[in-house]
Amino acid sequence: MLKGVGAELVASIIFGATSVSAHYDGNQLLALCQNKSPDFCLGYIAGIAEAMAGGPVGKWVACVPPRLTFRQLTDITMQLLNDHPELRHHAAASLVAKALSEAFPCPPAPVSPSPGVTE
């Protein structure tokens, strides 16, 4: 998934020394994406998506398709930020994870029958 995003970029976004995800809220991410730093915006959102490929981010889980572009990830996040201004005070990482989780829900896990139970 998301070829071209270096492990260092993802690590610095998710686990950076400045704890980036804890310092940005949705209002700040929206401003960065709209006009201040579109490259940072793309990297930030791609980093959250990459982290979600390894498991949940907070309570959010997403099954992001493998050939999605950075622009698509950003468009999905921007749609949430624009459509829900009442949520923008929340942490940016949580809002990105929420947007991707809602856009790409994972299919439910198959339920195995209990041993000894026949259908």
C-alpha positions as CSV (number, residue, x, y, z in Angstrom):
1,M,0.0,0.0,0.0
2,L,1.1,3.6,-0.4
3,K,4.4,3.1,-2.2
4,G,6.9,5.9,-1.8
5,V,6.2,6.8,1.8
6,G,9.5,6.2,3.6
7,A,9.5,4.4,7.0
8,E,11.3,7.4,8.5
9,L,8.5,9.8,7.4
10,V,5.8,7.5,8.8
11,A,7.7,7.0,12.1
12,S,8.3,10.7,12.5
13,I,4.6,11.5,11.9
14,I,3.3,8.8,14.2
15,F,6.0,8.5,16.8
16,G,8.1,11.6,16.3
17,A,10.0,13.3,19.0
18,T,7.5,16.2,19.0
19,S,4.6,13.8,19.1
20,V,3.0,15.4,16.0
21,S,-0.3,13.6,16.3
22,A,-0.9,15.0,19.8
23,H,-0.1,18.6,18.8
24,Y,-2.4,19.1,15.8
25,D,-6.1,19.3,15.9
26,G,-8.5,19.2,12.9
27,N,-8.5,23.0,12.5
28,Q,-4.8,23.0,12.2
29,L,-4.7,20.1,9.8
30,L,-7.4,21.7,7.6
31,A,-5.3,25.0,7.4
32,L,-2.2,23.0,6.5
33,C,-4.0,21.1,3.8
34,Q,-5.7,24.0,2.3
35,N,-2.9,26.4,1.9
36,K,0.0,26.4,4.3
37,S,1.8,23.1,3.7
38,P,0.1,20.6,1.3
39,D,3.2,18.4,1.3
40,F,3.1,18.0,5.0
41,C,-0.6,17.4,4.8
42,L,-0.2,14.5,2.3
43,G,2.6,13.0,4.4
44,Y,0.7,13.3,7.6
45,I,-2.5,11.6,6.2
46,A,-0.4,8.9,4.4
47,G,1.4,8.2,7.7
48,I,-1.9,7.6,9.5
49,A,-3.2,5.4,6.7
50,E,0.1,3.4,6.8
51,A,-0.2,3.0,10.6
52,M,-3.8,1.8,10.1
53,A,-2.5,-0.9,7.8
54,G,-0.8,-2.4,10.8
55,G,-3.8,-2.2,13.1
56,P,-6.2,0.2,14.8
57,V,-5.4,3.9,15.4
58,G,-7.2,4.5,18.6
59,K,-10.6,2.9,18.2
60,W,-10.5,3.3,14.4
61,V,-9.9,0.4,12.0
62,A,-9.8,0.7,8.2
63,C,-9.2,-1.6,5.3
64,V,-7.7,0.9,2.8
65,P,-7.4,-0.4,-0.7
66,P,-3.8,-1.0,-1.9
67,R,-3.9,1.3,-4.9
68,L,-5.3,4.4,-3.3
69,T,-3.4,7.6,-4.0
70,F,-2.2,10.2,-1.5
71,R,-4.6,12.7,-3.1
72,Q,-7.6,10.3,-2.5
73,L,-6.6,9.9,1.1
74,T,-6.4,13.7,1.5
75,D,-9.7,14.2,-0.3
76,I,-11.5,11.8,2.1
77,T,-10.0,13.5,5.1
78,M,-10.8,17.0,3.8
79,Q,-14.4,15.9,3.2
80,L,-14.7,14.9,6.9
81,L,-13.1,18.1,8.1
82,N,-15.2,20.3,5.8
83,D,-18.5,18.5,6.5
84,H,-18.1,18.3,10.3
85,P,-16.7,21.5,11.7
86,E,-18.0,20.5,15.1
87,L,-15.3,17.8,15.2
88,R,-12.3,19.8,14.3
89,H,-11.2,20.5,17.9
90,H,-10.3,16.7,18.2
91,A,-6.8,15.4,17.5
92,A,-5.9,15.4,13.8
93,A,-4.7,11.8,13.9
94,S,-8.1,10.6,15.3
95,L,-10.0,12.6,12.6
96,V,-7.9,11.1,9.8
97,A,-8.4,7.6,11.2
98,K,-12.2,8.3,11.6
99,A,-12.4,9.5,8.0
100,L,-10.6,6.5,6.6
101,S,-12.5,4.1,8.8
102,E,-15.8,5.4,7.6
103,A,-14.7,5.4,3.9
104,F,-13.1,1.9,4.1
105,P,-14.8,-0.2,6.7
106,C,-13.3,-3.7,7.1
107,P,-15.5,-6.6,6.3
108,P,-16.8,-8.5,9.4
109,A,-14.6,-11.4,10.4
110,P,-16.1,-14.8,9.6
111,V,-17.6,-16.5,12.5
112,S,-16.5,-20.1,13.0
113,P,-19.0,-22.5,14.4
114,S,-18.4,-23.8,17.8
115,P,-16.8,-27.3,18.0
116,G,-19.4,-30.0,17.8
117,V,-22.0,-27.7,16.4
118,T,-23.4,-28.6,13.0
119,E,-25.4,-26.5,10.7
